[in-house]
Amino acid sequence: MEKVYDAIIFGGGIIGSCIFDDLTLSGYSAVLLEIGGDVASGTSKANSGIVHAGFDATPGTLKAKFNVEGSLMYPEMCNRVGVRLGNCGAYVIGNDLKKVEELYSRGLTNGVKDLEILNREQLLKRIPNITENITCGLFAKSSKIVSPYVLTISLAEEGILNGGVVELNYNTIKVEHKNGVYEVTNGKTKYFGKYLINSTGNAYNDMAKLIGSETYDIKYKRGEYYILDKSEFSVAYSTIFPLPSAHSKGILVTPTVDGNTLVGPTSYESDSSVKTTDLGLKEIKEKSSAMLNNVNLKKAIRIFSGVRAVVGDDFVIEKSKLKPNVINLAGICSPGLSSAPAISKYVISELMQLTYDLKKNAKHKLVPYTLSKTLPKQELNDLIAKDSDYGKVVCKCEDVTVGDIKMALNRPLKINSVDGIKRRVRAGMGRCQGGFCLDKVISIIAESNNETLEDVCKEGVGTNFIVGNIKE
Ligand SMILES: Cc1cc2nc3c(=O)[nH]c(=O)nc-3n(C[C@H](O)[C@H](O)[C@H](O)COP(=O)(O)OP(=O)(O)OC[C@H]3O[C@@H](n4cnc5c(N)ncnc54)[C@H](O)[C@@H]3O)c2cc1C
């Protein structure tokens, strides 16, 4: 007899991984099928990493409801999986007091606490590098920052640790509904499930067509960024937004939990490809320098972009009317990261009508991604005495050791990609962007996974660095 899972989840972004983990912790059997070589392969790896307070979303929308609820759930969730949450707060600054007051009252309507309106003098005391244009602002104490990919990976790993199954590089080619059970195949491995959850982000419609469920008019909006070297950290200790426009929260400057500074994103209609453009980068330069002095984009170590899937003005989170037991999650653009735990709770308890109880099956606690460089000196020395790999630095920009990389390769979710290592332990995330350590990282992955150098990928299937045989 084939195993029938309570749920098959398509797409291991923050939404799919959170639902997968929550179902597993609540005692249900779940399989997460991800087409990429890792979870967080889509938009969840390329965003601002802000857990928004919730003052921006239009009152009465799903965005407002889930943002505020989700943001309140973050401390407990991050604490459970050992993911750092930065309590840096956020400022929205500009020169239109009426708009600041509107944001303030929208925040109150949405249920956001600890909001404060500030004048220029008050702002200058906290952000000395605001430009001359800035006369007023709003402070949201509860706004936070998180690494969106470390969180997504950790949630997927916690789910695996407690009995869930994750298949990477799984490209579904057929979905059939027979005798009340869904059968899903990629041509090699079949899975059977009672519920299907479509959380494939930008690819939602393609999966919906395979399932036979609703498709939506999805528009894509690209957001481009600069990421600055750690030397620039003092430019913004909190997230600094401009006053929002009708179509976006605007170009912000924010610290990351890892000590870099993000400047971006743009927001314009695009296709779903991730690329950067001269026009977009120019806009970031103009708008960030209108808000803050000393934003030194010459200190950028990387430029990148992420793409939002947008359906009208709100998230689509509903049960399919065309197919039984199918949950549609479309247009989960910003604030999707902030909303993820609340969306997951709603999907499980309201749409699937299952018992949401994260303590029920929480048998195994996830060991957090603690990097050796963060350990106190004595603890690090003890670790090196036990395992000399922790004394061998591979990535000099970020102080990542052979031991850290091997630890990441021996976690519940098995990967064989350089980008997977980069996101887990930061090898290649620093100033040289992997220029000096790439070959060593490839060798460690191959050796540790008992694979050849040719097997190691950048990201997923078909992204192998080395094609052909390497002669000794
Ligand atoms: C520029 C930008 C900035 C943002 N900033 C913030 C922010 O600061 N705070 C915030 O709250 N939100 C923010 N967001 C929104 C947030 O990033 C998204 O809401 C969230 O990442 C969406 O997660 P998801 O799981 O729905 O989609 P994704 O992360 O895209 O996950 C979908 C997954 O499905 C996989 N997939 C695709 N097709 C298939 C298939 N056929 N089978 C299996 N798997 C498949 C993909 O590989 C991917 O891993 C931002 C978004 C952008 C673009």
The ligand as an SDF file (V2000), in Angstrom:
LIG
                    3D

 53 58  0  0  0  0  0  0  0  0999 V2000
   11.7330   42.9110   -3.8770 C   0  0  0  0  0  0  0  0  0  0  0  0
   10.8890   42.2660   -2.8270 C   0  0  0  0  0  0  0  0  0  0  0  0
   10.9490   42.7050   -1.5140 C   0  0  0  0  0  0  0  0  0  0  0  0
   10.1470   42.1290   -0.5440 C   0  0  0  0  0  0  0  0  0  0  0  0
   10.3000   42.5030    0.7500 N   0  0  0  0  0  0  0  0  0  0  0  0
    9.5360   41.9300    1.7000 C   0  0  0  0  0  0  0  0  0  0  0  0
    9.7180   42.2730    3.0530 C   0  0  0  0  0  0  0  0  0  0  0  0
   10.6450   42.9860    3.4220 O   0  0  0  0  0  0  0  0  0  0  0  0
    8.8620   41.7620    3.9590 N   0  0  0  0  0  0  0  0  0  0  0  0
    7.8340   40.9460    3.6010 C   0  0  0  0  0  0  0  0  0  0  0  0
    7.0570   40.5880    4.4580 O   0  0  0  0  0  0  0  0  0  0  0  0
    7.6830   40.5360    2.3340 N   0  0  0  0  0  0  0  0  0  0  0  0
    8.5230   41.0000    1.3780 C   0  0  0  0  0  0  0  0  0  0  0  0
    8.4030   40.6030    0.0940 N   0  0  0  0  0  0  0  0  0  0  0  0
    7.4300   39.5730   -0.2320 C   0  0  0  0  0  0  0  0  0  0  0  0
    7.9510   38.1770    0.1120 C   0  0  0  0  0  0  0  0  0  0  0  0
    9.2710   38.0090   -0.3440 O   0  0  0  0  0  0  0  0  0  0  0  0
    7.0420   37.1490   -0.5430 C   0  0  0  0  0  0  0  0  0  0  0  0
    5.7220   37.3990   -0.1300 O   0  0  0  0  0  0  0  0  0  0  0  0
    7.3820   35.7320   -0.1580 C   0  0  0  0  0  0  0  0  0  0  0  0
    8.7470   35.4730   -0.3150 O   0  0  0  0  0  0  0  0  0  0  0  0
    6.5650   34.7770   -1.0240 C   0  0  0  0  0  0  0  0  0  0  0  0
    6.8620   33.4770   -0.6170 O   0  0  0  0  0  0  0  0  0  0  0  0
    6.2550   32.2600   -1.3880 P   0  0  0  0  0  0  0  0  0  0  0  0
    6.5990   31.0660   -0.6000 O   0  0  0  0  0  0  0  0  0  0  0  0
    4.8390   32.5100   -1.7050 O   0  0  0  0  0  0  0  0  0  0  0  0
    6.9820   32.2720   -2.8130 O   0  0  0  0  0  0  0  0  0  0  0  0
    8.4630   31.8340   -3.2120 P   0  0  0  0  0  0  0  0  0  0  0  0
    9.4570   32.1990   -2.2160 O   0  0  0  0  0  0  0  0  0  0  0  0
    8.6850   32.3330   -4.6010 O   0  0  0  0  0  0  0  0  0  0  0  0
    8.3800   30.2690   -3.2110 O   0  0  0  0  0  0  0  0  0  0  0  0
    7.7970   29.5210   -4.2450 C   0  0  0  0  0  0  0  0  0  0  0  0
    8.6250   28.2610   -4.4090 C   0  0  0  0  0  0  0  0  0  0  0  0
    7.9630   27.4080   -5.3190 O   0  0  0  0  0  0  0  0  0  0  0  0
    8.9400   26.7840   -6.1140 C   0  0  0  0  0  0  0  0  0  0  0  0
    8.2660   26.2790   -7.3080 N   0  0  0  0  0  0  0  0  0  0  0  0
    7.9460   26.9340   -8.4400 C   0  0  0  0  0  0  0  0  0  0  0  0
    7.3370   26.0910   -9.3000 N   0  0  0  0  0  0  0  0  0  0  0  0
    7.2560   24.8860   -8.6930 C   0  0  0  0  0  0  0  0  0  0  0  0
    6.7350   23.6110   -9.0570 C   0  0  0  0  0  0  0  0  0  0  0  0
    6.1840   23.4090  -10.2350 N   0  0  0  0  0  0  0  0  0  0  0  0
    6.8410   22.5930   -8.1670 N   0  0  0  0  0  0  0  0  0  0  0  0
    7.4420   22.7730   -6.9550 C   0  0  0  0  0  0  0  0  0  0  0  0
    7.9590   23.9620   -6.5640 N   0  0  0  0  0  0  0  0  0  0  0  0
    7.8560   25.0030   -7.4100 C   0  0  0  0  0  0  0  0  0  0  0  0
    9.9660   27.8670   -6.3520 C   0  0  0  0  0  0  0  0  0  0  0  0
   11.2100   27.3230   -6.7460 O   0  0  0  0  0  0  0  0  0  0  0  0
   10.0190   28.5380   -4.9940 C   0  0  0  0  0  0  0  0  0  0  0  0
   10.9940   27.9640   -4.1500 O   0  0  0  0  0  0  0  0  0  0  0  0
    9.2280   41.1210   -0.8990 C   0  0  0  0  0  0  0  0  0  0  0  0
    9.1800   40.6570   -2.2150 C   0  0  0  0  0  0  0  0  0  0  0  0
   10.0300   41.2130   -3.1680 C   0  0  0  0  0  0  0  0  0  0  0  0
   10.0430   40.6690   -4.5450 C   0  0  0  0  0  0  0  0  0  0  0  0
  1  2  1  0
  2  3  1  0
  2 52  2  0
  3  4  2  0
  4  5  1  0
  4 50  1  0
  5  6  2  0
  6  7  1  0
  6 13  1  0
  7  8  2  0
  7  9  1  0
  9 10  1  0
 10 11  2  0
 10 12  1  0
 12 13  2  0
 13 14  1  0
 14 15  1  0
 14 50  1  0
 15 16  1  0
 16 17  1  0
 16 18  1  0
 18 19  1  0
 18 20  1  0
 20 21  1  0
 20 22  1  0
 22 23  1  0
 23 24  1  0
 24 25  2  0
 24 26  1  0
 24 27  1  0
 27 28  1  0
 28 29  2  0
 28 30  1  0
 28 31  1  0
 31 32  1  0
 32 33  1  0
 33 34  1  0
 33 48  1  0
 34 35  1  0
 35 36  1  0
 35 46  1  0
 36 37  1  0
 36 45  1  0
 37 38  2  0
 38 39  1  0
 39 40  1  0
 39 45  2  0
 40 41  1  0
 40 42  2  0
 42 43  1  0
 43 44  2  0
 44 45  1  0
 46 47  1  0
 46 48  1  0
 48 49  1  0
 50 51  2  0
 51 52  1  0
 52 53  1  0
M  END
$$$$
